[in-house]
Amino acid sequence: VALTLGPEHPYLTYRLYLLAALSKYQGRFRMAEPLYQRVLSIDEKALGPEHPLLAKSLTGLANLYWKQGRYAEAELLYQRALRIWARALSPDHPDVADGLNNLAVLYTGQERYSEAETLHQRAVRIYEKAPGPENPSLAYSLHGLALLARAQDRLAEAETLVTRAVSHLERAGSAPEMLMACRRLQAELAWKAGRREEAVEYLGRALALPEQLRGQRSGG
């Protein structure tokens, strides 16, 4: 492909990005990193340093660093991507909310709960104002806020947030993996509150989701 289209053709960067993402998914981090870096180099030359597509490439590399525990490097890339989206699109664009979520998840893992909560809350406000169909990303923010509340023993608040997330996902009819995570969190919170039968019901719903998905994919 490189010989036919040239070493900096946009189609090549697309193929490189997919290969990098696959390598990351397979845990082949040493292979993924130079691929992401090459995509970044090509994109920055072809698109300029403020293009929204460059922000996507930055996020890909940041996600890799996050998986490797290279949090300071990931944070810098997430922050740069967020600045690009905010300037190139608008401060209230859903892509900005996605960038806020990325940083919030990073901060949660570092127990920087106050910073993470502020970012998730900003993301929720953006998603709620966005026009169009239900955005499943809102549920990711609500789930993130629920995890933060749980980590700080605000269990009733955590239940309210995760219930909102479940309702949103059921209306949207998408993101089954996040719905499963929310159901598991509901089960955990109900168990901690002493509502054992309710907890078992939530867990049963979570465990039934993979089978339901297989049935949908097979046409059953």
KEVO-973841 format. One record per residue (C-alpha): z, x, y; residue in one letter. Coordinates in pm, whole numbers, plus 50000, padded with zeros to 5 digits. Last residue first. Layout:
<romars>
ZXYa/...
</romars>
This chain:
<romars>
517074676248389g/514264692048588g/515124727048466s/516264737648811r/518354706148856q/520044710448517g/520834746748585r/522364736648919l/524554710348755q/525754736048502e/526614760548781p/528474732948973l/530754721348691a/533194750248739l/533784740749102a/534284704049019r/536754713248748g/538624735548991l/538944706849235y/540234683548963e/542724709648839v/544064713849193a/544434676249234e/546464674648914e/548664703549031r/549554691149377r/552384715949426g/551184728349766a/550234761849610k/548144743149353w/546394723149628a/545594755349813l/544164772349504e/542064742149408a/540684738449760q/539824775449755l/537934770849429r/536084740949576r/535154761449882c/533804790049669a/531734765349466m/530354749649784l/529474784549905m/527494790949586e/525844756649616p/524374765249960a/522504732350016s/522854694450021g/523534693950395a/525844663950368r/527694679250074e/527884712450256l/529404696550565h/531994677250367s/532944708850177v/533354728850498a/535484701950659r/537714702150349t/537924739950381v/539174736850737l/541764710050670t/543104728750368e/543424761150566a/545334742950839e/547804730050581a/548124765250439l/548894784650753r/550304812850540d/548514840250743q/546074848850465a/545504811550411r/544564806650779a/542124835650758l/540584821850440l/540194787850606a/538534803950908l/536024820850678g/535394787950498h/534754771350836l/532374799450933s/530494797450602y/530404759450635a/528644762650970l/526084784650794s/524994753950598p/523124741850909n/522814704050909e/519364694451035p/518104699551390g/519874708351713p/522554735451742a/525754724551918k/527944725351604e/526474758651499y/527354774651833i/530914761451838r/531454772751478v/530204807751561a/532684810951849r/535484800451614q/534374825951355h/534434853251621l/537904844351750t/539274842651396e/537914876851308a/539474892951613e/542874877551537s/542664886151168y/541924923151186r/542994925350822e/540204950450751q/538434926150519g/538804899450787t/537194922851041y/534044926750829l/533854889150766v/534184882951141a/531474908251220l/528994890850992n/530024856651120n/529364867151480l/525894878851377g/525174845451213d/526364828151532a/523914849351731v/521154838651490d/522184802551559p/521274807251930h/524034800652183d/524044834652356p/520254832252389s/517224847552216l/516424883552312a/519714891552485r/522114874952238a/520054885551937w/519954921952051i/523674922952129r/524504908851785l/522294934551612a/524064962551800r/527474948951706q/526524945851339y/525214981651344l/528364995851503l/530594976051266e/528754988050958a/529275024251057e/533005018551111a/533274999050786y/531785023850543r/533375005250251g/530215008250042q/529564970650053k/530004971550431w/527535000450460y/524944980050271l/525564949650489n/525104971650796a/521744983650661l/520524947850624g/522024938150959t/520084965451137l/516894952450976s/517634917351100k/518364930751449a/514984948251445l/513414914351384l/515074901651702p/513294928351913h/515344949152158e/514644985152049p/510844981952043g/508614963951795l/506464990951635a/508635021551695k/511915003451630e/510484985651328d/509225017751167i/512535036051210s/514565006251094l/512415001750784v/512855038650705r/516625035750742q/516685005750507y/514735025450247l/516925056250298p/520025034750226e/518765015249925a/518285044549688m/521795057949732r/523125022349711f/521745014349367r/524214985749316g/521554962349179q/521814939949486y/521474970549709k/518344981749525s/516894946749556l/517624946149931a/515994980249976a/512924969549779l/512644937849986l/512954957950308y/510344982850191l/507894954750111r/508414939050454y/508124973250620t/504814978450442l/503514944850562y/504334955050919p/502044986050892h/503825018750968e/502525041750691p/498955028550706g/497444998150539l/495585012550242t/497535044950194l/500895028050244a/500005000050000v/
</romars>
